């Protein structure tokens, strides 16, 4: 089937964003599907495809035989312009279905600066922006994710908010909606029924009592790593969610409050997901994710055993959300598996006093001790996260950010055996978020934040520290929409109509569009940044996050008094129960304690066993493959990223270079030109041992894990005495395929004769900022002929593989047919000429 956007792919940047067809996608269409949902992520593909929740929901829905989920992401501005100019709808990746044709569309609310992208996707999907304007044929618009707990500004646009974890909720809602539609209920009746579902919040049918979030036990639920493998992504790793929630109690952290209680995935499921990512999918980097990874019960033991499995597969391990204390040697050694080179810590504040205020359970001594330890281990980068604008902050606290950065630098210099690590300090702006102990505080004004930035910068030696600040204006807009109410709906709509898109991207953020929108709607943004009272009814009061308001207010008072609160759900002094501060979530501490003991027992019982691998017997193989269709949009660098994963998933174990950043030993044929097809491309791979199974079986496994349009054709073992691929290629065989109506074949052949008879072919190469260079291209053109095949003239050339400048297919076309419009002419590399093996 020809893609709906086929004519657009040559006109936009990174068409891979819109192609679909990734490994491990699920395409379900036709009869037998009772309900379909478009899972919409309001950011660009490479960001959304790296998100943890989307592939989990995708798998939950598609695991049900009667349900289907498809994905859609916000189109980049160049694609939006093309869609609007051609009146084309926004469609899903799996079946190219317009959003308006789904019964349900579900948006993921992750960031306040995504709001205009939601409107962009609705508009391009053919769906009225305002829920009051939607008719019977329009889908029900659902929105979930962390921002659904305080999404009053979006109430004009969203039909139903899904509050809490979505793994079971999404399946229950879809099955219920399928039943309502089978009963003949109209759209309004379906929304009214959905509003009565557990954990639903519908603006047209607000409940009498606040809505509580859904919370799932992670046991038995799919992990993100088993979802579709992105064609391009901001993170080239398999994400394994160890736990959900957090027990640290940082007072500024919304996720730490709203995702309570702390829940852990059973160790055997963690190992199962890691092994699937390594051996079935072929991923090389495993990323363990959690709000506080090292709070996982038995974290040292878990990481040590995981490192054995990952190291045996030539993989690497990264760990998110590290604390700068209790970082054991076992953990650091585990993270050094493979290719890790940097660590990130978040002290958040420069002084112990201010860290007590925000309840960040780390001291300066903890941080410096950890830095010394990791510098000894050879880490090359250390990044520190701080915030400014925190409650009770003074100039001494701001000055301490710079001083602590310098202390970290000196400590790392003294401890490092070789080159000391580079130190980067990133300073963001504190936003008092809903459902936290700081929700009533005022947001620091933009001018004050900029003054704080300048103050910190004035105390930093730029030769020692790399210092980065977050834009205060972006932080203010984030605070406005985080703390705002329904009055902001018209502002979002007006900013969208003014052209606001991708506000979370610095190159696209335009605050002037928002200023105009606030003015034209008569809304004062300062109203949402002011200090609130604990007695005030807040815009997010329709949601009860589980953590009680009394607890939040108590923590607020403790913060102003500088009193820290210990982490919860850790064993008490007697070891018979867990610490509980009565936050309101209602944890069964005895049950949690039993779960922790079960985790420790399971870790003791787990004996990591890497899959059997052949004894090392270094060899080389030569693969031929075709790169056609959608695969032509993979750049050479993206091919280099994909091939190691494909090889590992097929059971081929590449050898690696030496050093701190090992790379698989692969040699490609000359890089294909931009968006050029190749029919017999070559790849030489150094393996640890020869693949003993049938070559056809190897090819089948390679193709089963490959990218759509990238097809492996042959596999052969290369003798030890055979020269490397780069030395064996003598010529490239390229075909220019020209519509016959554009030229006379005999005249073309006459012109070819003149070209081949010429002893010299002078060409000019131009490069920006450099003088033009003239060279003789005749030595590189070995042969040239015109053949009529089917409905096209094939201009076939053999181009010598020279170390000096050589002719390009486009040069040959210009020499043969200088007046021809290249539109409609395709370039295909048909193969190579090799010296005998």
C-alpha positions, 0 to 999 in steps of 0.5 A: 500500500502506498503511504498517504504521505509518500509525496511528502517524504522528500520535502520534510526533515526526517521522514522516519518520524511518520513511516511506522513499520518498526520492529515489534509493532502490532497491526490489527485491522478488519473484522473482530476488533471491537474497539480501537484507540489512537495513542497520541503523544504531543511531541515529535516521534523521537521524543515520544517513542522514548517515553516509558508509558506509551509502549506499555499501554500499546502492549496492554491494549494489543494483547487483548484479541478484541482491542487495537491500539495505534500510535500517532505523534505531533508532526514537526512544523515542516510536516504540518505545513505540508499537511495543511497545504494539501489538506491531508489529515494526521494519521496513525503509524500502523494503518494510516488511519485519520484520528477522526476515524477512531472511536477513542483518541488518548493523549499522554499529558507529560509536560505543560508546554505540550498543550498547543501540540494537543490542539495541533494534533486534534486540528490536523486529525479533523477533530473539532478543538472544543469539546462543545463543538464535537458531534456524533461522528467525532471520537471521545478525547481522553487524556491521562498521565501525570498532568491529568491530576491538575489539568483544569486548563484543558477542560475545554478540549478533553472529554474525559481525564483518566486519573492514575496508572493506565495499564488496566484502566485503558482496557476496561474503558475500551471494552466498556465503550465497545459494549456501549456502542454495540447497544447503540448509545450516542456519543453524549451517553457514552461520555456520561457512562465513562464519567462514572467509571472508576478514576474518570474525571469528565468536565461535563459530569464532575463527581461529587467527591474528588477522584482518586488515581488508579494504582497498579501492582507492577507484577505481570504488567508488560515493560516498555522495552518489549514495545516497538523499536523506534527508528530514531529516538533520543535514547537508544536503550531498553528502559526497564522500570524497576519500581513506581513511586518513591519513598524519599519524600522530596517536598518539591517533587510532584511524582514522589507524592502522586505516585505513592505508594512505592511499588517494586517489580519482582526480580524475576520479571526484571531479569526476564525483561532484561534478557528479552531486550538483550537476546530477542530484541538485540538492544545493547544498553539497558537503562534501569528507570525509577524515581529512586533506583537505589531504593529498590530492595536489595539494589546492590545484589540486583545490579551485581547479578544484572551486570553478569547477564548484561556483561555476558551479552556485551551490553552496558547498564545505565541507572537513572535517579542515583542518590549521592550517598550509599553508592556502593562499589558493587553498584559502581562496578555494575554501571561500568559494564560495557560503555558507561562514561558519566554519572548524574547526581541531583543535590538540588541545593547548594547547602545542607540547610536548604536541602533539609527544607526541601527534604533532599536526603543528601549532605555535602559530605555524602556528595563529595565522598561519592564523587571521590569514589566514582572519580577513582573508578575512571568516570569521565563526566559528572553532571550536577542538577540544582534548582534556584528560587526554592523557599527560604533561599538566600544569597548564601545558598546560591553562592554555595551552588558555585562553591559546591561545583568547585569542590566537586571539581577539586575532589574529582581532580585529587581522586582521579587516577588519570584524566579527571571527569568533566563537571557540568552544573545544570540549574533549573527554576523551582516551580511550586507544583500542585499536590506537593507541600509547596503547592501554595507558594508563589512562583519566583518572578522572572526578573528575580530568577534572572538575577539569581542566575547572574549571581551564581554565574558571577561566582563560577570559574568557567574554565572549571565548571560548565554552567547551564540555566533553564529559561525562566520564561519557560518555567513561568509558563509551565507554572501558569499551566500547572497551577491554572484553571479553566480560564486558561483554555481560551488563552491556549486556543488563542496562542495555538491560532497565533502559531505556538507549537513545540513550546518545550523546544527552545528553538520554537518557544515564542513567549510573544505569542503567549503574551498576545494571547493573555492580553487578547483574552483578558487573562492576567497570568500573575493570578496563577503565580501568586501565593495560595492559602491552605484554606483555598479551594484550588483548581486541582482539588477535584483530584485526591492524589492519596496524599492527604492535604493535612500531610502536605500542610504538615510537611510545608510547616516542617519545611519552613522550620528546616526539619527533614522527614525520613524516607518511608517504607524502610524497615524500622529499628526492630526490623519487623515493620516499615516506617510510615508517616501517615501520608494518607495513602493507607499503605499496608506496611506489613504487606509491603514488608513481606513483599520486600522479604520476598524480593530479597529471597528471590534475589538470593535464589536467582543465579544469572545464566547467560545463554550459551554462546559458541567458544570464541573463534574469531571470524568474518562474515559478508552480508548482502542486503537491499535497502529499498522503500522506506529504508532509504530514509535511514541515514548511514549513521542511523544504519550504523545504529540499527545493524548491531541490534539486528545482528544480536537479535539474530544470534550473531555476536559481533567482536568489539574494538578495545577501549572505554567506548567499544564499537562493533567491528563492522565495515560497510560498503561506500555510503549510499547517497541521500535517499538512494536505493541499494539492491546488493549492499555489503556489510562485513562483520567480525564475529566472536565465532562462526554461526554454525546454523543453516545460512537460510535460518540466519537470514530469516532471523536477521530479516525478522528483526530488521527494519521495514525495507532493509532485507538481507539476501545472503550470508557467507563466511570469509576466509582468514586470508581474504582482504578486508571489504574496503580493499576488495571493492573496485567498482560501484554499479549504479543505475539512473532510471529515466522516464523514456518520454524525456529523452531519445535513446539513440541520442543518449547513446551517441552522447555516451560515446562522446563522453567515454571517448573523451580523455578528460572530464573536468568537474567542479566541486563547491563547498561552503566557505571553501574555494571551488575545486576542479578535478578530472573525473574521467579516471573514475568512470569505468563504463557507461551504457544506456539500456531500455528495460520495461518503461524506463531507460537505465543509464548504467555506470561502473564507478571506480572506487578511488581514494581521490575525488570521483564522479557521482551519478548526478554528474553523469546525468548532467553530462548526458542530459544537461537539460533534463529535469531530474524530477522523476529520475531515480538512482539505484546502486545495483551492487559492487565489483569485488576482487576475488576472495 
